[in-house]
């Protein structure tokens, strides 16, 4: 049975940043947390701390399904925070349970970027196990494919902010959007 989660007051609500790899979730998350004087947490870092190994190692040694379980567990923990700014991994929206936790405990902001921006921001990155192809065209194709399958979930966010430019522009747009809630 689906649990009914009441949404919290703005002060108590977490702010979840969602979007593709390279969309700037961690960078903007830090800036936003600083601006709003809220704690910041990055679930990928949280997972790595808990597991004592890197995301790449987890994928390699235990597979993606195991990583997704750790991701849901970390989201469950982090969602207990009050008023936190949370940067989620790009694939966190894939599970219905994760989407429910996000909706119930806070507001979500989709940092929307073009796949070309993602490609430019992610030069061959050993810690991005889903993008392990050397050929740039092939990597762009992968990013497009991932975006196509995920965007319907990203678009469910409370706010959509384009972030193909410098972070301070997106930060200003986020702060403006949030002003209506506080
Ligand atoms: C993933 C994105 C990564 C990380 C993992 C899987 C994805 O996080 O969670 O490599 O499925 O898009 P970032 O979006 O922070 O790069």
Boltz pocket constraint, residues with backbone or C-beta under 6 A from the ligand:
constraints:
  - pocket:
      binder: B
      contacts: [[A, 19], [A, 20], [A, 21], [A, 22], [A, 25], [A, 44], [A, 55], [A, 88], [A, 89], [A, 90], [A, 91], [A, 92], [A, 127], [A, 128], [A, 129], [A, 130]]
      max_distance: 6.0
